[in-house]
Amino acid sequence: MTVSYELYLIRHGVAEERGEAWPDDAKRPLTDEGLSRIRKVTRGLAELGVSFDLILTSPLVRARQTADVLAAGLDPSPAVAAIDALAPGGAYAALVAELGKHARRTRIALVGHEPGIGELAARLIGSRHPIEFKKGAVCRIDLDELPPNGPGNLRWLLPPKILRALR
């Protein structure tokens, strides 16, 4: 399979617990530990030589913070754009349409939430079984074209613990 596009799916980092302190789930931020862990995940990705041309993220605060940490920690720093299609309950068709707008970019990261990010990964590789993403996990799926028109190739799925250990 000739690699034309690298799609990186990333689950946001550890966020504040749901509850009275955060009545609006969309505004729950990453914890200090969550921010620290995502910085270490970013260093691990850099150590592997990973870079992005663009980061598309859910507009929820915790995902946006994750995307911003990734962008700040990678060289060159990619642009970040929030799209509703990556929010919980976002539509696959809307995401595919958004990816089609960025067909000139060959390395795109998508930052989202479970179970959506795991369901998206499964769909992109032609599986009916969702892939489990821990908070801060990253997978790479290679595609022949954008928007995807057929199953991609799952190259790797790395849990955050492994990425944080890379230096």
N, C-alpha and C positions, 0 to 999 in steps of 0.2 A: 504494500500500500504506500503510495507516494504521499508524503505529508504535505498538505496544503495549509491546514489551519490547526493550531493548537488551542484548545479550549480548556481553561483551568476552572474547575468548580471548587468553591471555597465556602465552608460554613463559618459564620461569624464566630468571634471569640466568646469567652465566658462573660455573661451579662448579669446585671443585678437581678435578684429574684423578683418574680411577680408578686404583687401585693399592694397594700395600702400606700406604700411610698411611691409606687409607680402605677397609678390607676389607668394611665394611657400606655398600653403595651408598646406602642410605636416609639415611645420616648425613653424606654429603658436603655441605659447606656451600658457599655462594658464596665466591669469592675476594674480596679487598679491592677489586680492580678491578671484579668483578662487582657488588658492593654499590654502588660509585660509579656505575657505568653505569645500574643500575636506579633510583637516585635521580634521575639526569638524565632517564631515560625518564619517570619520574613527573612531573617538572617539565614535560616536553613535553606530557604528557596534561593536566595542569592548565592549561597555556597554551591548549590546544584547548577548554577548558571541560568536559572529561570528568570525571565523578564517578560513584561507584558507591554503591548502597544496601547491597551485600553483596559480599564476596569469598569465593568457595569455592576452596580450594586442595588440591592433593595434600598428603598428610601428610609427604612427604619433606622433609628439612631445607632443601634449596636452594629448593624451591617455597614452603615456609612463609616463609622469609626474604624472598623476592621479594614475597609477599603482604603481609608486615608492613611492608616499605619502602613499598609502594604505599599502604597504609592510613595510615601516618604522614605521607605527603607530600600527601595530598588533603584538601580541606576541603569538606564535613564528612568526618571520618574514618569509613570504613565498618567494620562488624563483619567479622571474619575467622573462617571455620570450615574445618577440615580434613575432607575426605571421601575415603574409600578409592576411590571411583569415579574420581577424578582421578589416582590413582597409576598407574604403568606397568602395563598389563594390566587396568585398571579396566573394569567392565562399563558399556556404554552404557545399558542398562535401569536400572541403579542410579543413574546420573547423571540420567536423565530423571525418575525418581521423586523424586530430591532436588530438582531444579528445580521440580517440581510442588508441593513443600512451601513454596516461596518465591514463589508466584504474585503476592503483594502487592508484591513488590519489582520495580521496572521496569528497573533498571540493575544487572545482576549480572556480576561478573568471575569468570572461571574461570582459575586458574593451574595449568599442568600441564607435561608433558614431550613431546618428540618421540619416536616418531612419533604418539603418541596425540592430541596437541592438533591436529595437522594433519589427521588422520583425522576427528576430531570436527568440525572446521570444515567439511570437505568434506561430511560426512553432514548437517550442519545446513542446508546450502544445496542439498542434493540432487545433489551431484557424486560421481562414483566416483573422482575423482582427488584424493589428499591435497594439502593446501596446505602448502608449506614455510614453517616458522617458524624464523627465526634466534633465538638466545637473546636474550630481551628484546623480541621482536616482539609487536605487539598488533593484533588485528583486531576489528572491530565487525560483528555480525550482528544484524539486526532481525528479530524474530519477532512474529507476530500473537497467539500465546498461549503460556503455559507450563502444563504441559510442551509442547514443540513438537509440532504435529500437522500437519506439512507443511513444505516447504522455506522457509527464511528468506531474507533479502536481505543479501548481503555488501555492506556500506556502504563499508568501507575496510580495508586491511591495510597497516600501516606498519612498516617495518623499524626496528630500534632506532636506527640511525644517524640517520635522519630525526627521530625523536622527541627524541633527545639534542641535536639542533641547534636545536630550537625554544626560544626564550627570551622 
